Amino acid sequence: MTNTPGEYKPSRRDMLRPIEYVGGAAIAAVFTGVVVLVTARDLTLALIVAGIAFIAVLMTLALLSMAIKPNAEEAAEIEGETPDDSEGPAAPQTPGH
């Protein structure tokens, strides 16, 4: 099966998701690099540790995002829609019961 052109259009959120991961990893790397720079006062060491932190955080975020796939109910909640009640109304759940 091949996809015809124009069949699947990812949403804007799906297209920007990799940028969120890289941005989060960059923020963690800059923070780590600044902490090492302030404590060790060695620029080379700070750059090396920042690079390691960037790669480690980026890999962790990517692996965690691949491990979790929301089901239809969670996807509808994320999108702000109400899930279809094909099984009938669910009983209200109270904490502890």
TAFENMO-V588025 format. One record per backbone hydrogen bond with DSSP energy under -0.5 kcal/mol. NH is the residue of the N-H (numbers start at 0). CO is the residue of the C=O. Records with the same first field share a line. If there is no record, write none. Layout:
BEGIN
NH=CO  CO
END
This chain:
BEGIN
6=3
8=6
9=7
14=10
15=11
16=12
19=15
20=16
21=17
22=18
23=19
24=20
25=21
26=22
27=23
28=24
29=25
30=26
31=27
32=28
33=29
34=30
35=31
36=32
37=33
38=34
39=35
40=35  36
45=41
46=42
47=43
48=44
49=45
50=46
51=47
52=48
53=49
54=50
55=51
56=52
57=53
58=54
59=55
60=56
61=57
62=58
63=59
64=60
65=61
66=62
67=63
68=66
74=70
75=71
76=72
77=73
78=74
79=75
80=75
85=83
93=91
96=93
END
